[in-house]
Amino acid sequence: MKTRILLMLGTITLLVSAFCVPAFGADSPAKPSRPAIYGEKANAAQQIADALALVKKEHMRVLLQFGANRCGWCHKLHKLFQSDAEIAAKLKEACVVVLVDVNKGHNGDINKQYENPTRFGPPAIVILGGNAKALTTQDTGTLEQGDRHDPKKVLAFLNEWAGKKS
């Protein structure tokens, strides 16, 4: 009977150790990495120039999203831009989106050119007119609600600043 109980306890211990992962310590697995949405070696000046050439022909605006792949809020905003049907439609209709990587000072000259929108922390949004002038800079913290960006606030911002394709 004792042998049977010890065998059962041993089996349970093996099963628990095989399927349960410790929460802390050296044996903890790494957090799953987020997909890279920002081009960490991309030349933002060229991306912006290409976007401006396109918007002049299409009578649209350029939305610069300053951020970094390590930034959870940047990923949340990017996901909202893609997953919310109304927001995605508004962006498709009225904007060319350029993701400007600012990790470790990358594209610092672009950040400075647009009056340091990342002073608020990433992500930050700048809307450009076809003349390359910044129309507005948005601290995306004001678009948050709890642990996410509020789709209504984001859509209201886009409706106010993104303009419409003519």
N, C-alpha and C positions, 0 to 999 in steps of 0.2 A: 504494500500500500504506500509506504514512504517513497519507494523507488518510483512508483507510478506518479505520485504528486511531484517529485523532483523533476521527472521527465516532462510533465505538463508545464511546470514553472519554467524550465529551461526552454521549452518550445515557445512559450509565450514571450519570454525575454528576447529570443531570437527574432520573433515576428515583430515585436515592438521596435527593436533596434533596426530592423530592415525597413520598416515602413514609416517610422517617425524620425523626424530630423530635429536635432537640438536647436533651440531658439537662439542661443548665443554661443560664442566661443569659436575656437579655431576650426571646429568641424562644421560650422554653419555654412550652408551654401551661399554663394554670392547672389545678390539680388538679380533677378532677370534683367538683362540690359534692355533699354528702350531702343527702338529703331532710330537710326540717325536720320533726322529730318532736316537738319541744317548741314550745308556743305562746309565742312570745317576747313577746306582748302580753297573754297570757291572765292572768286574775285567779285565781291559784292558791287563794286563800281561798275563792272561790266554787266552784271545781272540787272542792275538798275537802269543802265543805258539801254539795254535790250528791251526792258519793260517799257521805258519811256517812248521808245520808237514805236512800239506796238500800240500804246494807248493814244498816241497822237493820231494814228490812223483810225482807231476804233472809237475815239472820243470817250475814253474811260479814265480811270484814276489808277495810281499805283499804291498798293498797300504794302508798306515795309513792316515786317514783323521781326523785331530785333530779339534774339534769344540765343539759347545754347542747348545742345543735346542733353546736357546734364540736368536741365531745368524741368522739373515736373510740371510747373504751371505752363511752360511753353508747349509741352506735349498736350496738355489738356486743351489749350486754346486751339492748337492745330487740329486736334481730333474734333472739337466742336465745329470748326470751320468746315470740316469734311462731312460730319455725321448729321448735323441739323439741316434739314431740307431747305428751310427758308434762308438760312445764313449762306449755305452753299450756293443757292440760286442767286442770291444778291451779289455774292462775290463773283460768280461766273458772268453775271450780267454787267457788272460795273467796274470790276477791278482786275488788275494783274497783281498777284501776291508774290512778293519776293521775301524769302526767309534770309535774314542777315545774321550770320553767325558772329557772336561777340564773345565766344569762349576764350578766356586767357588773353584778352586784348585784341583778338583777331578783328579786323575791319574797324579798328579804333578810329581811323581817319573818317570813315563813313558815319560812325556814331557822332564824332565831333562836327562833321559837316551839317548834320541835322540837329544840332544843338543839344547833343547828349541825351537822347531819350531814355537811355538805360540808367540815368540817374535815379529813376524810380525803381530800378531792378527789372530783370526780364520776366516775362515778355513785355515789350513796349511796342506801340504801333505808331507809325507816321503815315499819313495820307498825303500823297503828292498829286498835284495837278499835272497836266500834260506839259507844263512849262518847267517841270522839275522842282518847283517851289513847294515847300511843306505847307499844307493847308491847316493841319492840326497834328498834335502829338497827344497820344492817349496813354496814360498810366493804366494798364489793364487791371490793376488792383481795384479800381472803381467799377469794373465790370464783373467783379466776383460776387458770389452769393454762397457763403459757407465754404465748402471744399471744391467749388467748381466755378466756372464762368457762367453767369446767368444769360441764357440765350436771348431773353427779352432785352436786356441791357445791351448786349452785343449787337443785336439786330437794330435797335434804336440808334446806336452809334453809327452803324453802317448806313442806315437810311439818311441820317443827317449829313454824313461826310463823304460817303462813297460816290454819290452822284448817280446818274443814270446814263446808260449808253443811249446816245441819240440816234 
